[in-house]
Amino acid sequence: MKLRNAFAQLLFATFVLIFSAYSQAEIYQWKDEAGRTHYSDKKPAATANVRRVSLTPSIPASAKLDVPLVQQGKNLCGPATIEMLFRYWGVDDYDQYDIAYSLLQQFSETDRVKRSGILQTDPIDWSLYPGTGTINMRDFLKRFAAVKNPMLKSIPSKKYVASKEARSRLEDIKKHIARGIPVIVHQYWGEVGSNGHYRIAIGYDDSRREIYLNDSNHAEVIAQSYDRFLELWNVDEPWLHYNAIIFNEGEKAINPHFLPFGGYRPAL
């Protein structure tokens, strides 16, 4: 029996190595009438107990984190996304307007903020908020905990290499979620080619081939198929392909301190 189990584990590991290189590969597991375990990338037609198994055996086939939802103000998807992340890590002292004001102060000399003219208005005219670049998001969060910002400058020209790269980055997102670490992703807001938008990857389910994201646009959890997620995450600009922000990977207690915004907050 021990030998049979060892052989089954070796067979599974071999299939993982072979099929994880392909974006559409799936592994099916089932037992025959003699109780023998089988693995294949082809779903058997006449087997009742067949099931999909994770291509990343070191993590569960599904996971979901309880990340609080926040409804964003106009153009404030970045600050609202940070507020959701702060709340997940136990920080409830700052809302999206506090965060947005601190971002404006930190990056007041950038062209983005200067062109908007928002800091020249009194009281602050939040309709002029210029949005939040991925670099700004990353460097703001670096003030409070370690940050990683994986991304690609461009997509590999060979289709199979590009597909393998995309799937590898999805698997990395899943690994972080399985560890209890939500990940900010920069996607297209709607269809491919629309404006950029931040969401937080909070869960996944291999059996449904879905990933779950907190979206501040309507303060809701949305589901995207793995293929749709990768399509919207592949923003076609240099360094925005599969841009992710991984905050507080060390899972340390964070205690941010910055000047809160004391002015008018528009109704959401």
Residue pairs with C-beta under 8 A, 6 or more apart in sequence:
4 36
8 37
11 37
11 39
12 27
12 29
12 39
12 53
12 57
13 57
15 27
15 39
15 40
15 41
16 27
16 55
16 56
16 57
19 25
19 26
19 27
19 41
19 55
20 55
20 56
20 167
20 171
21 160
21 164
22 160
22 163
22 164
22 167
23 163
23 164
23 166
23 167
23 230
25 41
25 55
26 41
26 52
26 55
27 39
27 40
27 41
27 52
27 53
27 55
28 39
28 40
28 41
28 42
28 43
28 44
28 50
28 51
28 52
28 53
29 37
29 38
29 39
29 50
29 51
29 52
29 53
30 37
30 38
30 44
30 47
30 49
30 50
30 51
31 37
31 38
31 49
32 38
32 47
38 44
39 53
43 50
44 50
51 207
52 61
52 206
52 207
53 61
53 206
54 60
54 61
54 206
55 171
55 206
56 171
56 174
56 175
58 175
59 174
59 175
59 178
60 178
61 205
61 206
61 207
62 203
62 204
62 205
62 206
62 207
63 174
63 177
63 178
63 203
63 204
64 177
64 202
64 203
64 204
64 205
64 212
65 88
65 177
65 180
65 182
65 202
65 203
66 88
67 84
67 85
67 87
67 88
67 182
67 200
67 202
67 214
68 84
68 87
68 88
69 84
69 214
69 216
69 219
69 220
69 221
70 80
70 81
70 83
70 84
70 87
70 96
70 216
70 219
71 80
71 216
71 218
71 219
71 268
72 79
72 80
72 81
72 96
72 216
72 217
72 219
72 268
73 80
73 96
73 97
73 100
73 126
73 129
73 265
73 266
73 268
74 126
74 127
74 129
74 266
75 127
75 129
75 130
75 131
76 96
76 97
76 100
76 126
76 129
76 216
77 132
77 197
77 198
77 216
77 217
78 100
78 103
78 131
78 132
78 136
78 137
78 198
79 96
79 97
79 99
79 100
79 103
79 132
80 96
80 216
81 137
81 184
81 198
81 199
81 200
81 214
81 216
82 96
82 99
82 137
82 140
82 141
83 94
83 95
83 96
83 99
84 200
84 214
84 216
85 141
85 182
85 184
85 200
85 247
86 92
86 94
86 99
86 254
86 256
88 182
89 248
89 253
89 254
90 253
90 254
91 254
91 255
91 256
93 256
93 260
94 102
94 256
94 258
94 260
95 265
97 126
97 261
97 265
98 258
98 260
98 261
99 140
100 126
100 129
100 132
100 261
101 124
101 259
101 260
101 261
102 140
102 258
102 259
102 261
103 132
103 136
103 140
104 113
104 118
104 119
104 129
105 259
106 136
106 139
106 140
107 113
107 136
108 114
108 119
110 136
112 130
112 131
112 133
112 136
113 119
113 130
115 130
116 128
116 129
116 130
117 128
118 124
118 125
118 126
118 128
118 129
118 130
121 128
123 263
123 264
124 261
124 263
124 264
126 265
126 266
132 198
134 149
134 151
134 186
134 239
134 240
134 243
134 245
137 184
137 198
137 245
138 147
138 149
138 245
141 147
141 245
141 247
143 256
143 258
144 248
144 254
144 255
144 256
145 247
145 248
145 250
145 252
145 254
146 247
146 248
146 249
146 250
147 245
147 246
147 247
148 244
148 245
148 246
148 249
149 243
149 244
149 245
149 246
150 169
150 172
150 242
150 243
150 244
150 246
151 239
151 240
151 241
151 242
151 243
151 244
152 165
152 239
152 241
152 242
153 238
153 239
153 241
154 238
154 241
155 162
155 165
155 234
155 241
156 162
156 165
165 242
166 230
166 234
166 242
167 230
169 233
169 242
169 244
170 211
170 226
170 229
170 230
172 244
173 183
173 185
173 201
173 204
173 211
173 244
174 204
174 211
176 182
176 183
176 246
176 249
177 183
177 201
177 202
177 203
177 204
180 251
181 246
181 247
181 248
181 249
181 251
182 200
182 201
182 202
182 214
183 200
183 201
183 244
183 245
183 246
184 198
184 199
184 200
184 201
184 244
184 245
184 246
184 247
185 198
185 199
185 200
185 201
185 213
185 233
185 243
185 244
185 245
186 196
186 197
186 198
186 233
186 235
186 240
186 243
186 244
186 245
187 196
187 197
187 198
187 199
187 229
187 232
187 233
187 235
188 194
188 195
188 196
188 197
188 232
188 235
189 195
189 196
189 197
189 217
192 231
192 232
192 236
193 236
196 235
196 240
197 215
197 217
198 216
199 213
199 214
199 215
199 216
199 222
200 213
200 214
201 211
201 212
201 213
201 244
202 212
202 213
202 214
202 221
203 211
203 212
204 210
204 211
204 212
205 212
209 225
209 226
209 227
210 223
210 224
210 225
210 226
211 223
211 224
211 225
211 226
211 229
212 221
212 222
212 223
213 221
213 222
213 223
213 224
213 229
214 220
214 221
215 221
215 222
224 232
230 242
233 242
233 243
234 241
234 242
235 241
235 243
248 254
